[in-house]
Amino acid sequence: MRNTYRLIGWLMGALALSSASARDVDPSEWVPCAREGQTCHVPGLAQVRFGANGQYTVRNVDGRIDCDVDNFGDPARRDPKSCEYRLGWSRDLPRPDQGERDRGWEDCAREGELCRFRGARTVRFGAEGAYHYRRVVGQIECSVDEFGDPVYRVRKKCQVRQVPERPGYVGQPNDRFPPGAAVGPGAGRPDHDRPANRWAYCADEGQPCTSSMPTVIRFGVPGNHHYRQIEGTVRCDTRTFGDPSPGVQKTCEINLVPMDRSVARQPDADEVPPLDDRFWTECARESQVCRFRGPAHVRFGANGLYRVLPARDGMPCDIRTFGGDPTPKVRKTCAIYRP
């Protein structure tokens, strides 16, 4: 009998949770963040709902949550489900447990210190549920220079994933960066030896991508991207970035290297410099020839959206040369990077 009462109480609580959290919801407010079995990352405090076809369970979330029935129950049996979020917690729902959010991570350094460990590990840097991630070997400087700044004006720290990663590790679904990104210790290297780009996964197509500092975001598929410099939140879609690869699912990646450090060195041929207009000199209009001597980076586009290529001793300023049109039906120009 006692078990029966417990079951009835659990069912009533679940129904109350579902109805309380789902009422007065404008569907346009919800932003897709993950499919079932993936991890939903939210830019701060948010409500996350899980389900399909109008049947959802909602939870308050800080940072991220696995999009699965273990966390939400199964509001839509036999249907493929997904997670969506909207910013702000609901007072009708319990707050997430801090211990649950931090499970699996251990502190390794405060901001400004060196985080040391054995082997290859995933390290996160941040505070208050906002983190940037890197996969490194041996050690890393716990600083904005190495990770970027996930949350302004807050004292941050580094934490290392408790489970060592096996040789040949290529990441987990939770890791917000592509395999191979940001590998290797970077502490102690002078600026001219540091890379100008460190690309990290930011969002799938259709989702928002947020940066707390001015930086370059690229949108597309490997080897074919459009570039835009942003600060704040931008929608990762073809309306914002054009369409470098029609008919293909694309992603946004963010450059974690601070802009002042990128400007401090000449970028390599396979790197993309900052797109701030102060560092670029117009060299040609579309269909003309951009003339210069020696090596240079050239951008092609308009309205803050560009394709970027390395070149030497001049190049045609046209769609064919740059391999695509970042801004269709808009007159474009070419400019040379001259910091």
Secondary structure per residue as TSV (DSSP state, phi and psi in degrees):
chain	resnum	aa	ss	phi	psi
A	1	M	-	360.0	-41.3
A	2	R	H	-60.6	-42.2
A	3	N	H	-63.4	-35.9
A	4	T	H	-62.4	-44.3
A	5	Y	H	-62.0	-40.3
A	6	R	H	-62.1	-42.5
A	7	L	H	-63.8	-44.1
A	8	I	H	-61.8	-42.1
A	9	G	H	-63.3	-40.6
A	10	W	H	-63.7	-43.3
A	11	L	H	-64.5	-41.0
A	12	M	H	-64.6	-39.2
A	13	G	H	-64.7	-40.8
A	14	A	H	-64.9	-41.1
A	15	L	H	-65.5	-38.5
A	16	A	H	-65.2	-40.8
A	17	L	H	-61.3	-47.1
A	18	S	H	-64.2	-46.2
A	19	S	H	-72.0	-38.2
A	20	A	H	-67.8	-37.7
A	21	S	H	-85.0	-17.7
A	22	A	H	-99.4	-10.1
A	23	R	T	-75.9	155.0
A	24	D	T	55.8	38.9
A	25	V	-	-103.7	121.7
A	26	D	-	-86.8	116.7
A	27	P	G	-55.2	-27.9
A	28	S	G	-68.9	-15.8
A	29	E	G	-78.4	-17.3
A	30	W	-	-88.9	134.1
A	31	V	E	-111.4	124.4
A	32	P	E	-60.3	139.5
A	33	C	E	-134.7	-18.6
A	34	A	E	-169.6	151.8
A	35	R	E	-90.8	163.8
A	36	E	T	-55.3	132.1
A	37	G	T	93.6	-10.6
A	38	Q	S	-98.6	-176.3
A	39	T	E	-112.1	130.9
A	40	C	E	-92.2	120.4
A	41	H	E	-105.4	129.3
A	42	V	E	-119.0	146.5
A	43	P	E	-82.5	62.4
A	44	G	E	118.3	-151.3
A	45	L	E	-79.1	129.8
A	46	A	E	-156.5	161.1
A	47	Q	E	-94.6	135.5
A	48	V	E	-119.4	130.3
A	49	R	E	-113.9	146.1
A	50	F	E	-129.3	127.6
A	51	G	E	158.9	-156.2
A	52	A	E	-165.0	155.6
A	53	N	T	53.4	42.0
A	54	G	T	80.8	2.3
A	55	Q	E	-112.2	113.1
A	56	Y	E	-137.4	153.0
A	57	T	E	-115.6	139.4
A	58	V	E	-121.0	141.0
A	59	R	E	-134.9	148.8
A	60	N	E	-75.2	136.0
A	61	V	E	-136.1	145.6
A	62	D	E	-126.7	103.9
A	63	G	E	101.2	-71.8
A	64	R	E	-162.6	161.8
A	65	I	E	-156.7	143.6
A	66	D	E	-71.3	132.5
A	67	C	-	-90.0	81.9
A	68	D	S	-153.4	171.8
A	69	V	H	-71.0	-21.1
A	70	D	H	-62.7	-35.0
A	71	N	H	-92.0	-28.3
A	72	F	H	-119.5	-7.5
A	73	G	-	76.0	-169.4
A	74	D	-	-124.0	89.1
A	75	P	S	-75.5	-15.9
A	76	A	S	-139.4	80.9
A	77	R	T	-60.6	141.8
A	78	R	T	69.0	2.6
A	79	D	S	-106.5	140.1
A	80	P	-	-66.7	129.2
A	81	K	-	-111.6	170.3
A	82	S	E	-149.7	170.0
A	83	C	E	-113.9	144.4
A	84	E	E	-136.0	156.2
A	85	Y	E	-133.0	159.3
A	86	R	E	-139.5	144.2
A	87	L	E	-68.8	146.1
A	88	G	S	98.4	138.2
A	89	W	-	-83.5	153.2
A	90	S	-	-92.9	133.6
A	91	R	T	-69.2	-19.6
A	92	D	T	-79.4	-8.9
A	93	L	S	-115.2	149.4
A	94	P	-	-67.3	150.5
A	95	R	-	-78.1	147.6
A	96	P	-	-67.1	146.4
A	97	D	-	-75.3	129.2
A	98	Q	H	-60.8	-38.6
A	99	G	H	-62.8	-36.0
A	100	E	H	-65.0	-39.0
A	101	R	H	-69.5	-30.8
A	102	D	H	-99.3	2.9
A	103	R	T	-62.4	135.0
A	104	G	T	95.2	-1.5
A	105	W	E	-123.5	144.4
A	106	E	E	-130.3	143.6
A	107	D	E	-64.4	141.1
A	108	C	E	-130.1	-19.5
A	109	A	E	-169.2	152.0
A	110	R	E	-89.1	163.2
A	111	E	T	-55.4	131.8
A	112	G	T	93.9	-10.7
A	113	E	S	-98.6	178.9
A	114	L	E	-105.8	126.7
A	115	C	E	-92.2	118.7
A	116	R	E	-117.7	145.6
A	117	F	E	-164.4	172.9
A	118	R	E	-99.9	138.8
A	119	G	E	74.8	-161.2
A	120	A	E	-93.9	127.8
A	121	R	E	-137.2	158.3
A	122	T	E	-92.4	128.2
A	123	V	E	-118.2	136.5
A	124	R	E	-117.0	148.7
A	125	F	E	-131.0	124.7
A	126	G	E	161.1	-156.8
A	127	A	E	-167.7	160.2
A	128	E	T	54.3	37.9
A	129	G	T	82.9	-0.6
A	130	A	E	-110.3	119.4
A	131	Y	E	-138.0	151.2
A	132	H	E	-111.6	146.1
A	133	Y	E	-117.7	144.2
A	134	R	E	-140.2	149.3
A	135	R	E	-109.6	118.0
A	136	V	E	-136.7	170.4
A	137	V	E	-120.0	122.4
A	138	G	E	89.0	-57.6
A	139	Q	E	-165.9	161.7
A	140	I	E	-158.5	144.1
A	141	E	E	-71.7	129.2
A	142	C	-	-87.1	82.4
A	143	S	S	-151.1	163.9
A	144	V	H	-64.4	-32.8
A	145	D	H	-58.9	-37.5
A	146	E	H	-86.5	-32.4
A	147	F	H	-113.3	-14.2
A	148	G	-	80.0	176.8
A	149	D	-	-113.2	101.2
A	150	P	S	-73.9	-20.0
A	151	V	S	-153.6	117.1
A	152	Y	T	-70.2	148.5
A	153	R	T	58.2	29.6
A	154	V	S	-129.9	136.5
A	155	R	-	-69.7	126.7
A	156	K	-	-111.9	173.2
A	157	K	E	-147.7	168.7
A	158	C	E	-108.0	140.7
A	159	Q	E	-130.1	146.3
A	160	V	E	-113.3	141.2
A	161	R	E	-64.3	133.0
A	162	Q	S	-67.8	-28.8
A	163	V	S	-88.7	117.4
A	164	P	-	-60.9	146.5
A	165	E	B	-92.9	136.3
A	166	R	-	-69.5	158.9
A	167	P	T	-57.3	139.1
A	168	G	T	82.5	7.8
A	169	Y	-	-57.8	132.2
A	170	V	-	-122.1	22.5
A	171	G	-	102.1	165.7
A	172	Q	-	-120.0	162.5
A	173	P	T	-57.6	-25.4
A	174	N	T	-75.2	-20.3
A	175	D	-	-74.9	122.7
A	176	R	S	-90.7	54.5
A	177	F	S	-159.4	155.0
A	178	P	-	-76.9	154.3
A	179	P	T	-54.2	135.4
A	180	G	T	91.9	-11.0
A	181	A	T	-77.0	140.8
A	182	A	T	55.3	47.9
A	183	V	-	-97.9	134.5
A	184	G	S	104.8	148.4
A	185	P	-	-69.3	137.8
A	186	G	-	-116.6	-3.2
A	187	A	T	-67.4	141.6
A	188	G	T	87.1	-1.3
A	189	R	-	-88.7	140.7
A	190	P	-	-67.3	160.6
A	191	D	G	-57.6	-38.1
A	192	H	G	-71.1	-13.4
A	193	D	G	-98.3	-8.8
A	194	R	S	-84.4	149.3
A	195	P	-	-70.3	151.7
A	196	A	S	-83.0	-19.2
A	197	N	-	-127.7	138.8
A	198	R	-	-138.7	97.0
A	199	W	E	-83.2	131.8
A	200	A	E	-130.0	141.4
A	201	Y	E	-55.7	137.1
A	202	C	E	-122.8	-41.7
A	203	A	E	-167.2	152.4
A	204	D	E	-79.0	162.5
A	205	E	T	-56.8	132.6
A	206	G	T	95.0	-10.1
A	207	Q	S	-103.3	163.1
A	208	P	E	-82.4	146.5
A	209	C	E	-122.2	130.7
A	210	T	E	-123.1	137.1
A	211	S	E	-132.8	137.5
A	212	S	E	-89.8	2.8
A	213	M	E	-139.9	156.7
A	214	P	E	-63.3	127.2
A	215	T	E	-160.1	173.8
A	216	V	E	-96.5	135.4
A	217	I	E	-116.7	135.2
A	218	R	E	-112.8	144.6
A	219	F	E	-129.3	125.9
A	220	G	E	154.6	-144.1
A	221	V	E	-128.3	164.2
A	222	P	T	-51.8	125.6
A	223	G	T	86.9	-2.9
A	224	N	E	-148.9	98.2
A	225	H	E	-133.8	154.7
A	226	H	E	-107.5	148.4
A	227	Y	E	-123.3	141.8
A	228	R	E	-145.6	140.2
A	229	Q	E	-93.3	130.7
A	230	I	E	-140.4	164.5
A	231	E	E	-143.3	126.2
A	232	G	E	109.0	-139.4
A	233	T	E	-115.4	135.7
A	234	V	E	-134.7	147.7
A	235	R	E	-82.1	129.5
A	236	C	-	-86.6	80.3
A	237	D	S	-151.8	173.5
A	238	T	H	-71.3	-22.1
A	239	R	H	-67.6	-35.1
A	240	T	H	-85.6	-37.2
A	241	F	H	-115.7	2.1
A	242	G	-	71.7	-171.8
A	243	D	-	-128.3	93.4
A	244	P	S	-70.6	-24.0
A	245	S	S	-140.3	82.8
A	246	P	T	-58.6	140.0
A	247	G	T	80.5	4.7
A	248	V	S	-121.5	139.4
A	249	Q	-	-68.0	127.2
A	250	K	-	-115.0	169.2
A	251	T	E	-135.5	162.2
A	252	C	E	-104.5	136.8
A	253	E	E	-125.5	145.1
A	254	I	E	-114.7	141.0
A	255	N	E	-84.8	116.7
A	256	L	-	-83.5	-7.5
A	257	V	S	-77.0	124.4
A	258	P	-	-57.4	145.4
A	259	M	H	-61.7	-37.7
A	260	D	H	-64.3	-30.7
A	261	R	H	-77.2	-32.5
A	262	S	H	-65.8	-39.2
A	263	V	H	-70.4	-24.0
A	264	A	T	-70.9	-7.1
A	265	R	S	-142.7	156.0
A	266	Q	-	-76.7	123.8
A	267	P	-	-67.7	148.5
A	268	D	-	-69.6	168.5
A	269	A	T	-60.4	-33.2
A	270	D	T	-92.8	10.9
A	271	E	S	-106.3	163.3
A	272	V	-	-116.6	121.5
A	273	P	-	-76.6	170.5
A	274	P	-	-58.0	148.4
A	275	L	-	-100.8	10.1
A	276	D	-	-56.3	129.2
A	277	D	G	-58.6	-22.7
A	278	R	G	-63.2	-22.7
A	279	F	G	-101.9	7.4
A	280	W	E	-123.9	140.4
A	281	T	E	-117.7	121.2
A	282	E	E	-62.3	136.3
A	283	C	E	-123.9	-16.8
A	284	A	E	-169.1	156.1
A	285	R	E	-93.7	163.9
A	286	E	T	-53.2	137.0
A	287	S	T	79.1	-0.7
A	288	Q	S	-95.4	-174.7
A	289	V	E	-111.7	128.1
A	290	C	E	-85.1	115.3
A	291	R	-	-108.1	132.6
A	292	F	-	-163.7	169.7
A	293	R	S	-114.1	144.2
A	294	G	S	79.3	-170.2
A	295	P	E	-80.3	149.9
A	296	A	E	-164.3	158.4
A	297	H	E	-96.2	135.1
A	298	V	E	-122.7	133.4
A	299	R	E	-109.5	148.8
A	300	F	E	-134.3	120.5
A	301	G	E	162.4	-158.7
A	302	A	E	-162.1	159.8
A	303	N	T	55.9	36.7
A	304	G	T	81.9	2.9
A	305	L	E	-118.1	127.7
A	306	Y	E	-142.2	159.3
A	307	R	E	-107.4	146.2
A	308	V	E	-130.2	134.3
A	309	L	E	-137.3	147.5
A	310	P	E	-81.9	149.1
A	311	A	E	-153.8	171.1
A	312	R	E	-140.8	132.4
A	313	D	S	58.3	39.6
A	314	G	-	94.2	161.0
A	315	M	E	-165.2	153.6
A	316	P	E	-67.0	143.3
A	317	C	-	-100.9	80.4
A	318	D	S	-152.3	168.6
A	319	I	H	-62.5	-40.1
A	320	R	H	-63.0	-43.0
A	321	T	H	-66.0	-39.5
A	322	F	H	-90.0	-3.6
A	323	G	T	77.3	17.1
A	324	G	S	166.9	171.4
A	325	D	-	-120.1	104.1
A	326	P	S	-69.7	-26.8
A	327	T	S	-136.0	80.0
A	328	P	T	-57.4	143.9
A	329	K	T	66.2	16.3
A	330	V	S	-124.9	134.4
A	331	R	-	-68.2	131.4
A	332	K	-	-110.9	165.2
A	333	T	E	-133.5	166.2
A	334	C	E	-113.5	146.0
A	335	A	E	-141.0	152.1
A	336	I	E	-103.6	140.6
A	337	Y	E	-76.9	116.8
A	338	R	-	-138.8	79.0
A	339	P	-	-68.9	360.0
